[in-house]
């Protein structure tokens, strides 16, 4: 259970939880596309996602960039939530992937 004594703390917690869910969804979408690209690489060792120019690789690149942006937003929200005291240090470390 989270403790939110002020409106600022509640807003920081809401932002943290929102970005946490968004990050999980973005990762699931990215992982599905990454498995398709991985299967293509296994089928054709000469296939390289960075040099191929098909729809899948463009989607893969866009998903990766989107996930990285959402991940950065999540880490910023975690830092803010830690600063106002609504998450613990251990939860913050977990958010950073440490």
Secondary structure in CASP SS format (residue, H / E / C, confidence):
PFRMAT SS
TARGET T0000
AUTHOR 0000-0000-0000
METHOD secondary structure of the structure
MODEL  1
X C 1.00
X C 1.00
X C 1.00
X C 1.00
X C 1.00
X C 1.00
X H 1.00
X H 1.00
X H 1.00
X H 1.00
X H 1.00
X H 1.00
X H 1.00
X H 1.00
X H 1.00
X H 1.00
X H 1.00
X H 1.00
X H 1.00
X H 1.00
X H 1.00
X H 1.00
X H 1.00
X H 1.00
X H 1.00
X H 1.00
X H 1.00
X H 1.00
X H 1.00
X H 1.00
X H 1.00
X H 1.00
X H 1.00
X H 1.00
X H 1.00
X H 1.00
X H 1.00
X H 1.00
X H 1.00
X H 1.00
X H 1.00
X H 1.00
X H 1.00
X C 1.00
X C 1.00
X C 1.00
X C 1.00
X C 1.00
X C 1.00
X C 1.00
X C 1.00
X C 1.00
X C 1.00
X C 1.00
X H 1.00
X H 1.00
X H 1.00
X H 1.00
X H 1.00
X H 1.00
X H 1.00
X H 1.00
X H 1.00
X H 1.00
X H 1.00
X H 1.00
X H 1.00
X H 1.00
X H 1.00
X H 1.00
X H 1.00
X H 1.00
X H 1.00
X H 1.00
X H 1.00
X H 1.00
X H 1.00
X H 1.00
X H 1.00
X H 1.00
X H 1.00
X H 1.00
X H 1.00
X H 1.00
X C 1.00
X C 1.00
X C 1.00
X C 1.00
X H 1.00
X H 1.00
X H 1.00
X H 1.00
X H 1.00
X H 1.00
X H 1.00
X H 1.00
X C 1.00
X C 1.00
END
